[in-house]
Amino acid sequence: MRLVETEAADAAPVAFGINPRETGFERFDFRAIFGNANPVVLEIGSGKGRFLRDSGASRPDTNFLGVEKSLHYYRVIEKRLTSAALPNTRIVNHDALRVLSEMVPDKSISEVHIYFPDPWPRKREQKRRLVRPEIVEQLLRVMLPEALGIYVSDHQEAFVSGREVLAQHFDIEDRNALDSPPRTNYEAKYRAEGRPIYEVRFRIRS
Ligand SMILES: C[S@@+](CC[C@H](N)C(=O)[O-])C[C@H]1O[C@@H](n2cnc3c(N)ncnc32)[C@H](O)[C@@H]1O
């Protein structure tokens, strides 16, 4: 766990990484974690953490929580957030389904961002895809009624299947990903390669 001293000499150090194997799979108290009641944005599958770092810096009045199951990438992100010293960012190291179902409170999330989740193209692996019914059930529980979700992928078949699952429960809106600046490392890389990128936004049906 990396610690950074905040500006006030007597302030508690900030731990940017959350490892629930050490701290327990308990419901987050976001006010206690971030020290404020600002909206909380959830990113699932944060990779190298570009979205968390850039968004945390550009939106200081919003809190950003990333979930990353790979220990290697978790350590990369923890290092980046620690050196950026952004008090409104945290990264959790575990599988998203367990983090969502055991740790994220009901109606606590104002935005959900999912960028380039692993496509698991083989038939027998498709049940591992991130955008699947069990995850969507949790998203419905944790998102605030007015919350926005964004799902972006370069893999057409995986994207269409995720979009269908989302469309069963949310109002969806197809978007041109090129209307936004690249938000993550994969997005920047795939755009530079000229790959097609698909984006859908989703909101809880009113
Ligand atoms: C292809 S990478 C994309 C990374 C980043 N979103 C980007 O666009 O640059 C997918 C990331 O999602 C993470 N991931 C995949 N399944 C996950 C899950 N069930 N829970 C948490 N993280 C997951 C992987 O470890 C990996 O870092």
The ligand as a MOL file (V3000), in Angstrom:
LIG
                    3D

  0  0  0     0  0            999 V3000
M  V30 BEGIN CTAB
M  V30 COUNTS 27 29 0 0 0
M  V30 BEGIN ATOM
M  V30 1 C -8.1670 -4.5880 -22.6510 0
M  V30 2 S -7.8240 -3.8650 -21.1120 0 CHG=1
M  V30 3 C -8.4390 -2.1740 -21.2860 0
M  V30 4 C -7.8600 -1.2710 -20.2340 0
M  V30 5 C -8.4010 0.1610 -20.2350 0
M  V30 6 N -9.8190 0.1670 -19.9360 0
M  V30 7 C -8.1520 0.8470 -21.5500 0
M  V30 8 O -9.1150 1.0780 -22.2900 0
M  V30 9 O -6.9810 1.1890 -21.8100 0 CHG=-1
M  V30 10 C -9.0590 -4.5880 -20.0610 0
M  V30 11 C -8.7470 -4.3980 -18.5880 0
M  V30 12 O -9.8650 -4.8150 -17.8160 0
M  V30 13 C -9.4190 -5.6020 -16.7230 0
M  V30 14 N -10.5090 -6.5080 -16.3840 0
M  V30 15 C -11.0300 -7.4720 -17.1810 0
M  V30 16 N -12.0130 -8.1390 -16.5560 0
M  V30 17 C -12.1340 -7.5660 -15.3320 0
M  V30 18 C -12.9710 -7.8220 -14.2200 0
M  V30 19 N -13.8700 -8.8260 -14.2510 0
M  V30 20 N -12.8300 -7.0710 -13.1160 0
M  V30 21 C -11.8950 -6.0660 -13.0920 0
M  V30 22 N -11.0700 -5.7950 -14.1080 0
M  V30 23 C -11.1820 -6.5230 -15.2130 0
M  V30 24 C -8.1860 -6.3010 -17.2630 0
M  V30 25 O -7.3340 -6.7660 -16.2320 0
M  V30 26 C -7.5580 -5.2100 -18.1070 0
M  V30 27 O -6.6980 -4.3750 -17.3560 0
M  V30 END ATOM
M  V30 BEGIN BOND
M  V30 1 1 1 2
M  V30 2 1 2 3
M  V30 3 1 2 10
M  V30 4 1 3 4
M  V30 5 1 4 5
M  V30 6 1 5 6
M  V30 7 1 5 7
M  V30 8 2 7 8
M  V30 9 1 7 9
M  V30 10 1 10 11
M  V30 11 1 11 12
M  V30 12 1 11 26
M  V30 13 1 12 13
M  V30 14 1 13 14
M  V30 15 1 13 24
M  V30 16 1 14 15
M  V30 17 1 14 23
M  V30 18 2 15 16
M  V30 19 1 16 17
M  V30 20 1 17 18
M  V30 21 2 17 23
M  V30 22 1 18 19
M  V30 23 2 18 20
M  V30 24 1 20 21
M  V30 25 2 21 22
M  V30 26 1 22 23
M  V30 27 1 24 25
M  V30 28 1 24 26
M  V30 29 1 26 27
M  V30 END BOND
M  V30 END CTAB
M  END
